[in-house]
Amino acid sequence: MVEIVLDKSYLDGAATAEVRAVWGRYIALMPQELFFEMMTTARKSQRRCFAKLPDGDTPVVLIPPVGVLIDFERQHQEACGPLSRHRIDRRPYAFNRGLRDGSLVLGPEDSAVFARWQTQVDVDTRAFVASSLGIADIFPELAQARGAKLQAAVGAAQHRVATDLDFVRRIYGAAAPSDAPPPHRIGPQWAAFRFFQCRMLAALRVFASYQGALPKQAGPKFWRCAEHSMLDTYYLALGCLAGSLATRDVEIKEAFMLLCPDSVKVAPDVFGREG
């Protein structure tokens, strides 16, 4: 069966029948980022997501974060796919029923785990924003562009990131650690390549949104949006590796179709190949 990656926008927003139909046609993959995001989201959203999972053994495959897959490629010097071979637990497992009705109370140890994850997300988000505002170092034509000219320049840069694989390899090679797979070996089937590609696309979108500078009032709303954009790159990269993605997020849909132009809309909010 074809693999498909689920993201939070899909699990939260799609009808239960739609979500469960996916499991019969695909190997449904739940990135660990999604599980952690579900565990740290608002209680109402959390209940809505977990209520769509069956009361018993779950049919979804929990897979590790993108960073773990990149570490695998660095260690073994080979592409990480298929994603399902990295499943975290090979035994059937069930989510606690209390997640469906909001009655579950986390113990100190679990609460500490999710708190550490949120702290790391905060650090990663600030690094993501900083790299986004510096994307003009790679695309100098963006530095002085404004308005419609900036949007056109960003569109051209995004198209290049999506289609010029050697360009992506060159930029990757300049930033990759010494023990990473060499640029000439990696491509779209590698987590390292896809993640780097997706981060550049997202950085270009952030740069365009804020005209290359932090807003004067970079308050909680700004950082919340930036966090979502950063997390979306994980879902997008994994969806590209799997070849199929279930998402209701418009920006993720557009980026996925740009990076995987041979994909089709299989069902509402399901993109990729027929399962």
Secondary structure, 3 states (H helix, E strand, C coil): CEEEEECHHHHHHCCHHHHHHHHHHEEEEEEHHHHHHHHHCCHHHHHHHHHCCCCCCCCCEEECCHHHHHHHHHHHCCCCCCHHHHCCCCCCCCCCCHHHHCCCCCCHHHHHHHHHHHHHHHHHHHHHHHHHHCHHHCCHHHCCCCHHHHHHHHHHHHHHHHHCHHHHHHHHHHHCCCCCCCHHHCCCCCHHHHHHHHHHHHHHHHHHHCCCCCCCCCCHHHHHHHHHHHHHHHHHHHHHHHCCEECCCHHHHHHHHHHCCCCEEEECCEEECCC
